[in-house]
Amino acid sequence: MKRQSITFTKPNDEWLKEMVANQEYSSKSELINDLIRQARKQQVQIDWINRKLEKAEKSGFTTMTKAEILKESKSRING
């Protein structure tokens, strides 16, 4: 793994130390890597949602009511 030096604000450093002291993580590095993994996973989900929203926006508007949309959605799910 590549080593890097980073600087934390005092509150962030205290929080990191607390997590390690509470044995939530064995080191600050382990915690930082876990946070990055979580952020990357979140970004994948955000990108998926954005693609769905863009597709929906491009498909245009509907004149269907909420009840009609719900009924159609349920019928598509149930086959």
C-alpha positions in Angstrom: 0.0 0.0 0.0 1.1 3.5 -0.7 1.9 5.7 2.4 0.7 9.3 2.6 0.9 12.0 5.1 -2.3 13.9 5.8 -3.3 16.5 8.4 -6.5 16.5 10.4 -8.3 19.2 12.2 -8.2 18.8 16.0 -11.9 17.6 16.2 -11.4 15.1 13.5 -8.1 13.8 15.0 -9.8 13.4 18.4 -12.6 11.5 16.8 -10.2 9.2 15.0 -8.2 8.6 18.2 -11.5 7.8 20.0 -12.5 5.2 17.5 -9.2 3.5 17.8 -9.2 3.7 21.6 -12.7 2.2 21.6 -11.2 -0.7 19.5 -13.7 0.1 16.7 -10.7 0.0 14.5 -7.1 -1.1 15.1 -5.6 2.0 13.5 -6.4 5.4 12.0 -5.3 4.0 8.6 -7.9 1.2 8.9 -10.6 3.7 9.8 -9.7 6.1 7.0 -9.7 3.3 4.4 -13.1 2.1 5.7 -14.5 5.7 5.4 -13.2 5.9 1.8 -14.7 2.5 0.9 -18.0 3.7 2.3 -17.8 7.0 0.4 -17.0 5.1 -2.9 -20.0 2.8 -2.3 -22.2 5.8 -1.7 -21.0 7.5 -4.9 -21.9 4.4 -6.9 -25.4 4.6 -5.5 -25.7 8.3 -6.1 -24.5 7.9 -9.7 -27.1 5.1 -10.2 -29.9 7.4 -8.8 -28.7 10.3 -11.0 -28.8 8.1 -14.1 -32.3 7.0 -13.3 -33.4 10.6 -12.7 -31.9 11.8 -16.0 -33.6 9.0 -17.8 -36.9 9.8 -16.2 -36.5 13.5 -17.0 -35.8 12.8 -20.6 -38.8 10.5 -20.9 -41.2 13.5 -20.4 -44.1 14.2 -18.2 -47.2 12.1 -17.6 -50.8 12.9 -17.2 -51.4 9.9 -15.0 -52.5 10.3 -11.4 -50.5 9.0 -8.5 -53.0 6.2 -8.1 -52.6 5.2 -11.8 -48.9 5.3 -11.5 -49.0 3.1 -8.4 -51.3 0.7 -10.1 -49.2 0.4 -13.2 -46.0 0.0 -11.1 -47.5 -2.8 -9.1 -48.8 -4.6 -12.2 -45.3 -4.4 -13.7 -43.7 -5.8 -10.6 -46.2 -8.6 -10.3 -46.1 -9.4 -14.0 
